[in-house]
């Protein structure tokens, strides 16, 4: 027995020595593992559905690195906490490679953020509030009004982007980005052989300021059962027995969107505002990855127009030994059918404390006015803790 142990010890020593002497490829040494998580408590006083709950809002784990000097790659997985559709968690949210040899021309291929609005690509912890603005959620592919599967503002495609006209301090004055995408959201193949084209252009006249414009043209399709309707009135077409006719097939809704954006970040202060406009119908239900056959009925009653606007300010009130405290306010309005009579408006106020880059606490109060509800006014209280690793 002692001999066996001695041999095992020798083999272990040799293995460790060999591993230490083994020279790993440079690209393998460059790989970085990181991630973050957000823990949430939220209270809502909305009539008939009052709620208060602790939630694991999300956990994301990513690996990234560089290849052949000029290629950057990243893969990221998201795990949800409390979710009504366990089929959507865990899920792959990012998988892309980007050629970065030149600042004025970069090429990205894979699954990644759609180049639409300033707020869409922001880190959830750094974004500043309990969630991105309603317009960004509904019109940038988070819980999109079209009914596509929740996609965290991402899609599969190819994009070029770059920074132009650097000044004397090498700070670029112009940024452009344009991409071609499936239009179906994350982890989905194209369904109608049409592609979404999304682009943005912004100027940076002074340090910390961005003024931009974005455009989006495309479609979203779904195969399933739907009721035949008159193309002009959108009323059901009846058969000889005076009954509605249900068929199986493909339905498509258009996406025609634009946004105007502005942001100024200086000495801990942040001011940001965006207006988003959308034309195109949505489906009556949200795509469900567990369903064999989708509901492909288009929600004509909701109209084909929507618009949103938000404006926010974040102000530093203390910074001692790297520990930061901010107060913040946001006006956030979304009109789901383009009419003010159905507007949902949030008046938000909050404070956050960041003892280090790896940890952030935030608290918010929001007064909600939702004109689509019988009792439109209610309160939201939200607490979150963001952790990075």
BALOBA-1460 file (C-alpha; in Angstrom, 3 decimals):
// residues 389
<rec num="1" residu="x" x="0.000" y="0.000" z="0.000"/>
<rec num="2" residu="x" x="2.841" y="2.375" z="0.881"/>
<rec num="3" residu="x" x="4.503" y="1.647" z="-2.470"/>
<rec num="4" residu="x" x="1.295" y="2.461" z="-4.335"/>
<rec num="5" residu="x" x="0.960" y="5.790" z="-2.471"/>
<rec num="6" residu="x" x="4.587" y="6.639" z="-3.201"/>
<rec num="7" residu="x" x="4.132" y="5.952" z="-6.927"/>
<rec num="8" residu="x" x="0.934" y="8.041" z="-6.997"/>
<rec num="9" residu="x" x="2.752" y="10.918" z="-5.281"/>
<rec num="10" residu="x" x="5.581" y="10.779" z="-7.805"/>
<rec num="11" residu="x" x="3.163" y="10.774" z="-10.742"/>
<rec num="12" residu="x" x="1.291" y="13.774" z="-9.278"/>
<rec num="13" residu="x" x="4.545" y="15.681" z="-8.870"/>
<rec num="14" residu="x" x="5.550" y="14.953" z="-12.459"/>
<rec num="15" residu="x" x="2.126" y="16.053" z="-13.749"/>
<rec num="16" residu="x" x="2.261" y="19.371" z="-11.885"/>
<rec num="17" residu="x" x="5.835" y="20.007" z="-13.073"/>
<rec num="18" residu="x" x="4.877" y="19.236" z="-16.686"/>
<rec num="19" residu="x" x="1.856" y="21.564" z="-16.508"/>
<rec num="20" residu="x" x="3.985" y="24.372" z="-15.131"/>
<rec num="21" residu="x" x="6.548" y="23.927" z="-17.895"/>
<rec num="22" residu="x" x="3.896" y="23.636" z="-20.618"/>
<rec num="23" residu="x" x="3.708" y="26.834" z="-22.649"/>
<rec num="24" residu="x" x="0.092" y="27.607" z="-23.520"/>
<rec num="25" residu="x" x="-0.862" y="29.344" z="-26.788"/>
<rec num="26" residu="x" x="-1.029" y="33.145" z="-26.533"/>
<rec num="27" residu="x" x="-4.740" y="33.212" z="-27.429"/>
<rec num="28" residu="x" x="-5.504" y="30.791" z="-24.572"/>
<rec num="29" residu="x" x="-3.659" y="32.981" z="-22.057"/>
<rec num="30" residu="x" x="-5.767" y="35.932" z="-23.233"/>
<rec num="31" residu="x" x="-9.142" y="34.337" z="-22.378"/>
<rec num="32" residu="x" x="-11.034" y="36.121" z="-19.596"/>
<rec num="33" residu="x" x="-13.936" y="34.774" z="-17.549"/>
<rec num="34" residu="x" x="-16.287" y="37.370" z="-16.039"/>
<rec num="35" residu="x" x="-19.902" y="37.995" z="-15.207"/>
<rec num="36" residu="x" x="-22.431" y="39.763" z="-13.041"/>
<rec num="37" residu="x" x="-25.716" y="39.250" z="-11.256"/>
<rec num="38" residu="x" x="-28.605" y="41.470" z="-10.170"/>
<rec num="39" residu="x" x="-30.754" y="40.697" z="-7.112"/>
<rec num="40" residu="x" x="-34.031" y="42.623" z="-6.883"/>
<rec num="41" residu="x" x="-36.929" y="43.366" z="-4.562"/>
<rec num="42" residu="x" x="-39.937" y="45.095" z="-6.096"/>
<rec num="43" residu="x" x="-43.293" y="46.228" z="-4.722"/>
<rec num="44" residu="x" x="-46.272" y="47.222" z="-6.872"/>
<rec num="45" residu="x" x="-49.568" y="48.671" z="-5.650"/>
<rec num="46" residu="x" x="-51.395" y="48.161" z="-8.965"/>
<rec num="47" residu="x" x="-55.066" y="47.450" z="-8.285"/>
<rec num="48" residu="x" x="-56.082" y="43.757" z="-8.263"/>
<rec num="49" residu="x" x="-52.513" y="42.549" z="-8.872"/>
<rec num="50" residu="x" x="-50.589" y="43.973" z="-5.935"/>
<rec num="51" residu="x" x="-47.254" y="42.234" z="-5.534"/>
<rec num="52" residu="x" x="-44.005" y="42.272" z="-3.616"/>
<rec num="53" residu="x" x="-41.239" y="39.816" z="-4.351"/>
<rec num="54" residu="x" x="-37.538" y="39.105" z="-4.181"/>
<rec num="55" residu="x" x="-36.180" y="38.162" z="-7.606"/>
<rec num="56" residu="x" x="-32.953" y="36.954" z="-9.128"/>
<rec num="57" residu="x" x="-33.338" y="39.377" z="-12.006"/>
<rec num="58" residu="x" x="-30.472" y="37.899" z="-13.996"/>
<rec num="59" residu="x" x="-27.059" y="36.283" z="-13.866"/>
<rec num="60" residu="x" x="-24.708" y="36.452" z="-16.854"/>
<rec num="61" residu="x" x="-21.434" y="34.629" z="-17.365"/>
<rec num="62" residu="x" x="-19.151" y="35.442" z="-20.284"/>
<rec num="63" residu="x" x="-15.805" y="34.485" z="-21.738"/>
<rec num="64" residu="x" x="-13.930" y="36.656" z="-24.201"/>
<rec num="65" residu="x" x="-10.525" y="37.098" z="-25.709"/>
<rec num="66" residu="x" x="-8.481" y="37.965" z="-28.802"/>
<rec num="67" residu="x" x="-7.312" y="35.967" z="-31.795"/>
<rec num="68" residu="x" x="-4.652" y="36.747" z="-34.411"/>
<rec num="69" residu="x" x="-4.019" y="40.191" z="-32.898"/>
<rec num="70" residu="x" x="-6.972" y="41.940" z="-34.562"/>
<rec num="71" residu="x" x="-9.967" y="39.722" z="-33.738"/>
<rec num="72" residu="x" x="-12.016" y="40.098" z="-30.538"/>
<rec num="73" residu="x" x="-14.558" y="37.412" z="-29.613"/>
<rec num="74" residu="x" x="-17.134" y="36.943" z="-26.870"/>
<rec num="75" residu="x" x="-19.679" y="34.369" z="-25.688"/>
<rec num="76" residu="x" x="-22.240" y="35.157" z="-22.968"/>
<rec num="77" residu="x" x="-24.973" y="33.087" z="-21.298"/>
<rec num="78" residu="x" x="-27.866" y="34.450" z="-19.227"/>
<rec num="79" residu="x" x="-29.637" y="32.687" z="-16.359"/>
<rec num="80" residu="x" x="-32.945" y="34.118" z="-15.161"/>
<rec num="81" residu="x" x="-34.310" y="33.841" z="-11.661"/>
<rec num="82" residu="x" x="-38.085" y="34.026" z="-11.364"/>
<rec num="83" residu="x" x="-39.396" y="33.355" z="-14.866"/>
<rec num="84" residu="x" x="-42.735" y="32.105" z="-16.161"/>
<rec num="85" residu="x" x="-41.057" y="30.451" z="-19.141"/>
<rec num="86" residu="x" x="-38.225" y="28.233" z="-17.993"/>
<rec num="87" residu="x" x="-37.550" y="27.418" z="-21.630"/>
<rec num="88" residu="x" x="-35.964" y="30.842" z="-22.041"/>
<rec num="89" residu="x" x="-33.411" y="30.298" z="-19.279"/>
<rec num="90" residu="x" x="-30.559" y="29.623" z="-19.493"/>
<rec num="91" residu="x" x="-29.991" y="31.016" z="-22.960"/>
<rec num="92" residu="x" x="-27.146" y="32.213" z="-25.126"/>
<rec num="93" residu="x" x="-27.330" y="35.990" z="-25.532"/>
<rec num="94" residu="x" x="-23.998" y="36.813" z="-27.186"/>
<rec num="95" residu="x" x="-21.714" y="34.914" z="-29.522"/>
<rec num="96" residu="x" x="-19.710" y="37.023" z="-31.940"/>
<rec num="97" residu="x" x="-16.310" y="37.879" z="-33.363"/>
<rec num="98" residu="x" x="-15.178" y="41.352" z="-34.402"/>
<rec num="99" residu="x" x="-12.284" y="42.386" z="-36.634"/>
<rec num="100" residu="x" x="-10.770" y="45.464" z="-34.953"/>
<rec num="101" residu="x" x="-7.628" y="46.293" z="-36.925"/>
<rec num="102" residu="x" x="-8.819" y="49.793" z="-37.851"/>
<rec num="103" residu="x" x="-10.793" y="52.260" z="-35.719"/>
<rec num="104" residu="x" x="-12.561" y="53.631" z="-38.795"/>
<rec num="105" residu="x" x="-13.768" y="50.205" z="-39.996"/>
<rec num="106" residu="x" x="-14.690" y="47.252" z="-37.815"/>
<rec num="107" residu="x" x="-16.620" y="44.150" z="-38.828"/>
<rec num="108" residu="x" x="-18.734" y="42.145" z="-36.375"/>
<rec num="109" residu="x" x="-20.396" y="38.786" z="-37.123"/>
<rec num="110" residu="x" x="-22.638" y="36.684" z="-34.881"/>
<rec num="111" residu="x" x="-25.299" y="37.391" z="-32.272"/>
<rec num="112" residu="x" x="-25.037" y="40.731" z="-30.495"/>
<rec num="113" residu="x" x="-26.801" y="44.016" z="-29.668"/>
<rec num="114" residu="x" x="-28.856" y="45.685" z="-32.378"/>
<rec num="115" residu="x" x="-27.344" y="49.084" z="-33.256"/>
<rec num="116" residu="x" x="-30.462" y="51.018" z="-32.238"/>
<rec num="117" residu="x" x="-30.618" y="53.755" z="-29.542"/>
<rec num="118" residu="x" x="-27.926" y="54.767" z="-27.048"/>
<rec num="119" residu="x" x="-29.471" y="52.882" z="-24.131"/>
<rec num="120" residu="x" x="-29.869" y="49.457" z="-25.735"/>
<rec num="121" residu="x" x="-26.151" y="48.435" z="-25.583"/>
<rec num="122" residu="x" x="-25.540" y="49.763" z="-22.062"/>
<rec num="123" residu="x" x="-24.548" y="47.427" z="-19.235"/>
<rec num="124" residu="x" x="-27.620" y="46.712" z="-17.019"/>
<rec num="125" residu="x" x="-25.761" y="47.825" z="-13.883"/>
<rec num="126" residu="x" x="-24.345" y="50.997" z="-15.458"/>
<rec num="127" residu="x" x="-27.551" y="51.984" z="-17.260"/>
<rec num="128" residu="x" x="-28.701" y="53.820" z="-14.135"/>
<rec num="129" residu="x" x="-32.293" y="52.773" z="-13.407"/>
<rec num="130" residu="x" x="-34.353" y="49.709" z="-12.486"/>
<rec num="131" residu="x" x="-34.592" y="48.805" z="-16.186"/>
<rec num="132" residu="x" x="-34.082" y="50.403" z="-19.574"/>
<rec num="133" residu="x" x="-36.761" y="52.886" z="-20.616"/>
<rec num="134" residu="x" x="-40.110" y="51.529" z="-21.802"/>
<rec num="135" residu="x" x="-39.522" y="52.611" z="-25.390"/>
<rec num="136" residu="x" x="-36.211" y="50.768" z="-25.495"/>
<rec num="137" residu="x" x="-37.874" y="47.652" z="-24.065"/>
<rec num="138" residu="x" x="-40.740" y="47.685" z="-26.578"/>
<rec num="139" residu="x" x="-38.997" y="49.078" z="-29.655"/>
<rec num="140" residu="x" x="-35.438" y="47.682" z="-29.480"/>
<rec num="141" residu="x" x="-36.084" y="43.969" z="-29.063"/>
<rec num="142" residu="x" x="-36.226" y="43.376" z="-25.300"/>
<rec num="143" residu="x" x="-39.953" y="42.556" z="-24.967"/>
<rec num="144" residu="x" x="-40.710" y="43.894" z="-28.422"/>
<rec num="145" residu="x" x="-44.201" y="45.041" z="-29.413"/>
<rec num="146" residu="x" x="-44.060" y="42.728" z="-32.437"/>
<rec num="147" residu="x" x="-44.301" y="39.704" z="-30.112"/>
<rec num="148" residu="x" x="-40.888" y="38.221" z="-30.907"/>
<rec num="149" residu="x" x="-39.273" y="36.088" z="-28.214"/>
<rec num="150" residu="x" x="-37.611" y="38.316" z="-25.548"/>
<rec num="151" residu="x" x="-34.154" y="38.966" z="-26.978"/>
<rec num="152" residu="x" x="-32.395" y="41.492" z="-24.717"/>
<rec num="153" residu="x" x="-32.089" y="43.903" z="-27.659"/>
<rec num="154" residu="x" x="-30.100" y="41.390" z="-29.745"/>
<rec num="155" residu="x" x="-30.302" y="39.580" z="-33.076"/>
<rec num="156" residu="x" x="-28.130" y="37.477" z="-35.414"/>
<rec num="157" residu="x" x="-26.334" y="39.211" z="-38.262"/>
<rec num="158" residu="x" x="-23.350" y="41.176" z="-39.500"/>
<rec num="159" residu="x" x="-22.403" y="44.795" z="-38.774"/>
<rec num="160" residu="x" x="-19.796" y="47.356" z="-39.759"/>
<rec num="161" residu="x" x="-18.945" y="50.347" z="-37.586"/>
<rec num="162" residu="x" x="-16.228" y="52.873" z="-37.017"/>
<rec num="163" residu="x" x="-15.017" y="56.192" z="-35.640"/>
<rec num="164" residu="x" x="-14.079" y="59.010" z="-38.014"/>
<rec num="165" residu="x" x="-12.404" y="62.427" z="-37.988"/>
<rec num="166" residu="x" x="-10.241" y="62.328" z="-34.843"/>
<rec num="167" residu="x" x="-9.376" y="65.769" z="-33.474"/>
<rec num="168" residu="x" x="-6.007" y="66.931" z="-32.165"/>
<rec num="169" residu="x" x="-6.545" y="64.858" z="-29.000"/>
<rec num="170" residu="x" x="-7.341" y="61.738" z="-31.082"/>
<rec num="171" residu="x" x="-10.985" y="61.899" z="-29.976"/>
<rec num="172" residu="x" x="-13.280" y="60.954" z="-32.905"/>
<rec num="173" residu="x" x="-15.971" y="63.447" z="-33.899"/>
<rec num="174" residu="x" x="-18.237" y="61.027" z="-35.786"/>
<rec num="175" residu="x" x="-19.360" y="57.434" z="-35.264"/>
<rec num="176" residu="x" x="-21.322" y="55.241" z="-37.685"/>
<rec num="177" residu="x" x="-22.756" y="51.725" z="-37.481"/>
<rec num="178" residu="x" x="-24.993" y="49.693" z="-39.774"/>
<rec num="179" residu="x" x="-26.003" y="46.035" z="-39.661"/>
<rec num="180" residu="x" x="-28.046" y="43.385" z="-41.450"/>
<rec num="181" residu="x" x="-29.986" y="40.952" z="-39.217"/>
<rec num="182" residu="x" x="-32.483" y="38.073" z="-39.436"/>
<rec num="183" residu="x" x="-35.176" y="40.115" z="-37.684"/>
<rec num="184" residu="x" x="-36.397" y="37.205" z="-35.529"/>
<rec num="185" residu="x" x="-34.459" y="37.833" z="-32.300"/>
<rec num="186" residu="x" x="-31.869" y="35.723" z="-30.510"/>
<rec num="187" residu="x" x="-31.258" y="32.045" z="-31.278"/>
<rec num="188" residu="x" x="-33.770" y="32.079" z="-34.151"/>
<rec num="189" residu="x" x="-33.236" y="31.449" z="-37.866"/>
<rec num="190" residu="x" x="-34.835" y="33.695" z="-40.466"/>
<rec num="191" residu="x" x="-38.495" y="32.946" z="-41.165"/>
<rec num="192" residu="x" x="-39.383" y="35.132" z="-44.153"/>
<rec num="193" residu="x" x="-36.115" y="35.511" z="-46.101"/>
<rec num="194" residu="x" x="-36.231" y="39.243" z="-45.485"/>
<rec num="195" residu="x" x="-33.584" y="41.015" z="-43.444"/>
<rec num="196" residu="x" x="-33.640" y="43.881" z="-40.963"/>
<rec num="197" residu="x" x="-31.348" y="46.795" z="-41.777"/>
<rec num="198" residu="x" x="-30.479" y="48.908" z="-38.726"/>
<rec num="199" residu="x" x="-28.095" y="51.833" z="-38.543"/>
<rec num="200" residu="x" x="-26.998" y="54.746" z="-36.452"/>
<rec num="201" residu="x" x="-24.923" y="57.889" z="-36.841"/>
<rec num="202" residu="x" x="-23.838" y="60.295" z="-34.125"/>
<rec num="203" residu="x" x="-21.577" y="63.273" z="-33.679"/>
<rec num="204" residu="x" x="-19.419" y="64.032" z="-30.639"/>
<rec num="205" residu="x" x="-18.772" y="67.791" z="-30.799"/>
<rec num="206" residu="x" x="-17.349" y="68.013" z="-27.274"/>
<rec num="207" residu="x" x="-15.973" y="65.471" z="-24.832"/>
<rec num="208" residu="x" x="-18.756" y="63.487" z="-23.162"/>
<rec num="209" residu="x" x="-21.490" y="64.559" z="-25.595"/>
<rec num="210" residu="x" x="-23.233" y="62.418" z="-28.216"/>
<rec num="211" residu="x" x="-26.026" y="63.510" z="-30.571"/>
<rec num="212" residu="x" x="-27.367" y="60.711" z="-32.728"/>
<rec num="213" residu="x" x="-30.019" y="59.462" z="-35.116"/>
<rec num="214" residu="x" x="-31.012" y="55.834" z="-35.788"/>
<rec num="215" residu="x" x="-33.106" y="54.040" z="-38.399"/>
<rec num="216" residu="x" x="-34.565" y="50.533" z="-38.704"/>
<rec num="217" residu="x" x="-36.451" y="48.826" z="-41.525"/>
<rec num="218" residu="x" x="-37.404" y="45.157" z="-41.451"/>
<rec num="219" residu="x" x="-40.009" y="42.574" z="-40.517"/>
<rec num="220" residu="x" x="-40.921" y="39.802" z="-38.100"/>
<rec num="221" residu="x" x="-42.667" y="36.582" z="-39.218"/>
<rec num="222" residu="x" x="-44.395" y="33.690" z="-37.505"/>
<rec num="223" residu="x" x="-45.873" y="30.386" z="-38.668"/>
<rec num="224" residu="x" x="-49.040" y="29.241" z="-36.915"/>
<rec num="225" residu="x" x="-52.829" y="29.258" z="-36.867"/>
<rec num="226" residu="x" x="-54.686" y="32.487" z="-37.593"/>
<rec num="227" residu="x" x="-58.140" y="33.744" z="-38.528"/>
<rec num="228" residu="x" x="-58.654" y="35.086" z="-42.045"/>
<rec num="229" residu="x" x="-59.511" y="38.790" z="-42.033"/>
<rec num="230" residu="x" x="-60.483" y="41.385" z="-44.594"/>
<rec num="231" residu="x" x="-57.282" y="43.282" z="-45.525"/>
<rec num="232" residu="x" x="-59.091" y="46.612" z="-45.452"/>
<rec num="233" residu="x" x="-61.339" y="46.352" z="-42.389"/>
<rec num="234" residu="x" x="-59.372" y="43.652" z="-40.494"/>
<rec num="235" residu="x" x="-62.677" y="41.998" z="-39.609"/>
<rec num="236" residu="x" x="-62.968" y="38.161" z="-39.771"/>
<rec num="237" residu="x" x="-64.003" y="36.647" z="-43.104"/>
<rec num="238" residu="x" x="-66.961" y="34.282" z="-42.587"/>
<rec num="239" residu="x" x="-67.588" y="31.066" z="-44.503"/>
<rec num="240" residu="x" x="-70.881" y="29.825" z="-45.935"/>
<rec num="241" residu="x" x="-71.970" y="28.715" z="-42.461"/>
<rec num="242" residu="x" x="-71.274" y="32.215" z="-41.101"/>
<rec num="243" residu="x" x="-68.274" y="30.998" z="-39.101"/>
<rec num="244" residu="x" x="-64.770" y="32.417" z="-38.858"/>
<rec num="245" residu="x" x="-62.156" y="30.636" z="-40.955"/>
<rec num="246" residu="x" x="-58.930" y="29.501" z="-39.295"/>
<rec num="247" residu="x" x="-55.946" y="28.487" z="-41.390"/>
<rec num="248" residu="x" x="-52.326" y="27.531" z="-40.827"/>
<rec num="249" residu="x" x="-49.618" y="29.583" z="-42.468"/>
<rec num="250" residu="x" x="-47.107" y="32.425" z="-42.214"/>
<rec num="251" residu="x" x="-47.917" y="35.967" z="-41.118"/>
<rec num="252" residu="x" x="-45.520" y="38.928" z="-41.266"/>
<rec num="253" residu="x" x="-45.511" y="42.336" z="-39.603"/>
<rec num="254" residu="x" x="-43.310" y="45.232" z="-40.640"/>
<rec num="255" residu="x" x="-40.880" y="47.247" z="-38.523"/>
<rec num="256" residu="x" x="-40.265" y="50.856" z="-39.572"/>
<rec num="257" residu="x" x="-38.537" y="52.717" z="-36.762"/>
<rec num="258" residu="x" x="-36.381" y="55.746" z="-36.085"/>
<rec num="259" residu="x" x="-34.907" y="57.380" z="-33.000"/>
<rec num="260" residu="x" x="-33.299" y="60.665" z="-32.000"/>
<rec num="261" residu="x" x="-30.845" y="60.466" z="-29.102"/>
<rec num="262" residu="x" x="-28.770" y="62.789" z="-26.970"/>
<rec num="263" residu="x" x="-26.390" y="62.227" z="-24.068"/>
<rec num="264" residu="x" x="-23.920" y="64.273" z="-22.042"/>
<rec num="265" residu="x" x="-21.684" y="62.697" z="-19.401"/>
<rec num="266" residu="x" x="-19.281" y="64.917" z="-17.464"/>
<rec num="267" residu="x" x="-17.671" y="64.765" z="-13.994"/>
<rec num="268" residu="x" x="-20.095" y="62.144" z="-12.688"/>
<rec num="269" residu="x" x="-23.169" y="63.857" z="-14.146"/>
<rec num="270" residu="x" x="-25.289" y="62.085" z="-16.773"/>
<rec num="271" residu="x" x="-28.021" y="63.579" z="-18.936"/>
<rec num="272" residu="x" x="-29.688" y="61.358" z="-21.541"/>
<rec num="273" residu="x" x="-32.855" y="61.585" z="-23.613"/>
<rec num="274" residu="x" x="-34.283" y="59.625" z="-26.557"/>
<rec num="275" residu="x" x="-37.384" y="59.737" z="-28.751"/>
<rec num="276" residu="x" x="-38.380" y="56.537" z="-30.603"/>
<rec num="277" residu="x" x="-41.085" y="56.148" z="-33.253"/>
<rec num="278" residu="x" x="-42.400" y="52.887" z="-34.702"/>
<rec num="279" residu="x" x="-44.757" y="51.891" z="-37.517"/>
<rec num="280" residu="x" x="-45.927" y="48.292" z="-37.913"/>
<rec num="281" residu="x" x="-48.354" y="45.873" z="-36.273"/>
<rec num="282" residu="x" x="-47.563" y="43.195" z="-33.704"/>
<rec num="283" residu="x" x="-48.888" y="39.714" z="-32.968"/>
<rec num="284" residu="x" x="-51.481" y="39.135" z="-30.261"/>
<rec num="285" residu="x" x="-49.218" y="36.822" z="-28.264"/>
<rec num="286" residu="x" x="-45.524" y="36.623" z="-27.391"/>
<rec num="287" residu="x" x="-43.568" y="33.881" z="-29.139"/>
<rec num="288" residu="x" x="-43.269" y="30.844" z="-26.867"/>
<rec num="289" residu="x" x="-40.341" y="28.511" z="-27.458"/>
<rec num="290" residu="x" x="-42.313" y="25.651" z="-25.819"/>
<rec num="291" residu="x" x="-45.281" y="25.864" z="-28.176"/>
<rec num="292" residu="x" x="-45.314" y="23.520" z="-31.179"/>
<rec num="293" residu="x" x="-47.642" y="25.796" z="-33.124"/>
<rec num="294" residu="x" x="-47.777" y="29.544" z="-32.530"/>
<rec num="295" residu="x" x="-50.756" y="31.895" z="-32.473"/>
<rec num="296" residu="x" x="-50.180" y="33.841" z="-35.683"/>
<rec num="297" residu="x" x="-53.051" y="36.311" z="-35.282"/>
<rec num="298" residu="x" x="-51.996" y="39.923" z="-35.769"/>
<rec num="299" residu="x" x="-53.173" y="42.417" z="-33.162"/>
<rec num="300" residu="x" x="-54.829" y="44.932" z="-35.474"/>
<rec num="301" residu="x" x="-56.810" y="46.444" z="-32.582"/>
<rec num="302" residu="x" x="-53.582" y="47.771" z="-31.012"/>
<rec num="303" residu="x" x="-52.807" y="49.817" z="-34.118"/>
<rec num="304" residu="x" x="-49.662" y="50.011" z="-36.197"/>
<rec num="305" residu="x" x="-48.025" y="53.004" z="-34.544"/>
<rec num="306" residu="x" x="-46.177" y="53.547" z="-31.283"/>
<rec num="307" residu="x" x="-43.817" y="56.132" z="-29.885"/>
<rec num="308" residu="x" x="-41.858" y="56.738" z="-26.711"/>
<rec num="309" residu="x" x="-39.808" y="59.405" z="-24.993"/>
<rec num="310" residu="x" x="-37.634" y="59.482" z="-21.907"/>
<rec num="311" residu="x" x="-35.352" y="62.007" z="-20.259"/>
<rec num="312" residu="x" x="-33.115" y="61.356" z="-17.258"/>
<rec num="313" residu="x" x="-30.563" y="63.020" z="-15.050"/>
<rec num="314" residu="x" x="-28.071" y="61.384" z="-12.671"/>
<rec num="315" residu="x" x="-26.164" y="63.644" z="-10.270"/>
<rec num="316" residu="x" x="-23.151" y="62.824" z="-8.041"/>
<rec num="317" residu="x" x="-23.612" y="63.838" z="-4.410"/>
<rec num="318" residu="x" x="-20.566" y="62.177" z="-2.808"/>
<rec num="319" residu="x" x="-17.311" y="60.516" z="-3.791"/>
<rec num="320" residu="x" x="-14.989" y="59.504" z="-0.980"/>
<rec num="321" residu="x" x="-12.168" y="56.982" z="-1.420"/>
<rec num="322" residu="x" x="-13.809" y="55.697" z="-4.588"/>
<rec num="323" residu="x" x="-17.182" y="55.203" z="-2.892"/>
<rec num="324" residu="x" x="-19.821" y="56.977" z="-5.004"/>
<rec num="325" residu="x" x="-23.360" y="58.134" z="-4.246"/>
<rec num="326" residu="x" x="-25.764" y="59.437" z="-6.911"/>
<rec num="327" residu="x" x="-29.308" y="60.752" z="-6.953"/>
<rec num="328" residu="x" x="-31.375" y="60.375" z="-10.101"/>
<rec num="329" residu="x" x="-34.672" y="61.141" z="-11.791"/>
<rec num="330" residu="x" x="-36.335" y="59.960" z="-15.011"/>
<rec num="331" residu="x" x="-39.468" y="60.808" z="-16.979"/>
<rec num="332" residu="x" x="-40.402" y="57.754" z="-19.063"/>
<rec num="333" residu="x" x="-43.446" y="57.576" z="-21.365"/>
<rec num="334" residu="x" x="-44.601" y="54.947" z="-23.845"/>
<rec num="335" residu="x" x="-47.662" y="55.230" z="-26.101"/>
<rec num="336" residu="x" x="-48.387" y="51.678" z="-27.350"/>
<rec num="337" residu="x" x="-50.751" y="52.730" z="-30.144"/>
<rec num="338" residu="x" x="-49.325" y="56.157" z="-30.861"/>
<rec num="339" residu="x" x="-52.067" y="57.971" z="-28.962"/>
<rec num="340" residu="x" x="-51.652" y="59.851" z="-25.681"/>
<rec num="341" residu="x" x="-54.940" y="58.364" z="-24.449"/>
<rec num="342" residu="x" x="-53.151" y="55.043" z="-23.862"/>
<rec num="343" residu="x" x="-49.849" y="56.407" z="-22.570"/>
<rec num="344" residu="x" x="-48.025" y="54.684" z="-19.712"/>
<rec num="345" residu="x" x="-45.869" y="57.207" z="-17.862"/>
<rec num="346" residu="x" x="-43.377" y="56.677" z="-15.048"/>
<rec num="347" residu="x" x="-42.091" y="59.479" z="-12.841"/>
<rec num="348" residu="x" x="-39.006" y="57.960" z="-11.208"/>
<rec num="349" residu="x" x="-36.729" y="59.108" z="-8.380"/>
<rec num="350" residu="x" x="-33.875" y="57.202" z="-6.805"/>
<rec num="351" residu="x" x="-30.459" y="56.955" z="-5.229"/>
<rec num="352" residu="x" x="-27.556" y="54.549" z="-5.681"/>
<rec num="353" residu="x" x="-24.450" y="53.720" z="-3.687"/>
<rec num="354" residu="x" x="-21.365" y="52.184" z="-5.310"/>
<rec num="355" residu="x" x="-18.776" y="51.200" z="-2.692"/>
<rec num="356" residu="x" x="-16.639" y="49.676" z="-5.465"/>
<rec num="357" residu="x" x="-16.742" y="48.887" z="-9.147"/>
<rec num="358" residu="x" x="-17.774" y="45.331" z="-8.207"/>
<rec num="359" residu="x" x="-20.796" y="46.232" z="-6.057"/>
<rec num="360" residu="x" x="-23.721" y="48.619" z="-6.458"/>
<rec num="361" residu="x" x="-26.898" y="49.227" z="-4.433"/>
<rec num="362" residu="x" x="-29.844" y="51.177" z="-5.821"/>
<rec num="363" residu="x" x="-33.293" y="52.233" z="-4.606"/>
<rec num="364" residu="x" x="-36.099" y="53.778" z="-6.652"/>
<rec num="365" residu="x" x="-39.625" y="55.030" z="-6.315"/>
<rec num="366" residu="x" x="-41.867" y="55.385" z="-9.380"/>
<rec num="367" residu="x" x="-45.319" y="56.887" z="-9.653"/>
<rec num="368" residu="x" x="-47.013" y="55.136" z="-12.562"/>
<rec num="369" residu="x" x="-49.840" y="56.554" z="-14.649"/>
<rec num="370" residu="x" x="-51.195" y="53.948" z="-17.067"/>
<rec num="371" residu="x" x="-54.183" y="55.320" z="-18.964"/>
<rec num="372" residu="x" x="-55.081" y="51.868" z="-20.291"/>
<rec num="373" residu="x" x="-56.076" y="50.782" z="-16.764"/>
<rec num="374" residu="x" x="-59.378" y="51.443" z="-14.978"/>
<rec num="375" residu="x" x="-57.380" y="52.759" z="-12.025"/>
<rec num="376" residu="x" x="-54.446" y="54.378" z="-13.817"/>
<rec num="377" residu="x" x="-52.266" y="55.493" z="-10.885"/>
<rec num="378" residu="x" x="-50.177" y="53.199" z="-8.707"/>
<rec num="379" residu="x" x="-46.751" y="53.004" z="-7.033"/>
<rec num="380" residu="x" x="-43.614" y="51.014" z="-7.740"/>
<rec num="381" residu="x" x="-40.735" y="50.596" z="-5.275"/>
<rec num="382" residu="x" x="-37.594" y="48.860" z="-6.429"/>
<rec num="383" residu="x" x="-34.370" y="47.825" z="-4.683"/>
<rec num="384" residu="x" x="-31.474" y="46.179" z="-6.504"/>
<rec num="385" residu="x" x="-27.998" y="44.913" z="-5.745"/>
<rec num="386" residu="x" x="-25.599" y="44.469" z="-8.660"/>
<rec num="387" residu="x" x="-22.543" y="42.232" z="-8.308"/>
<rec num="388" residu="x" x="-19.657" y="41.853" z="-10.744"/>
<rec num="389" residu="x" x="-17.088" y="39.075" z="-10.763"/>
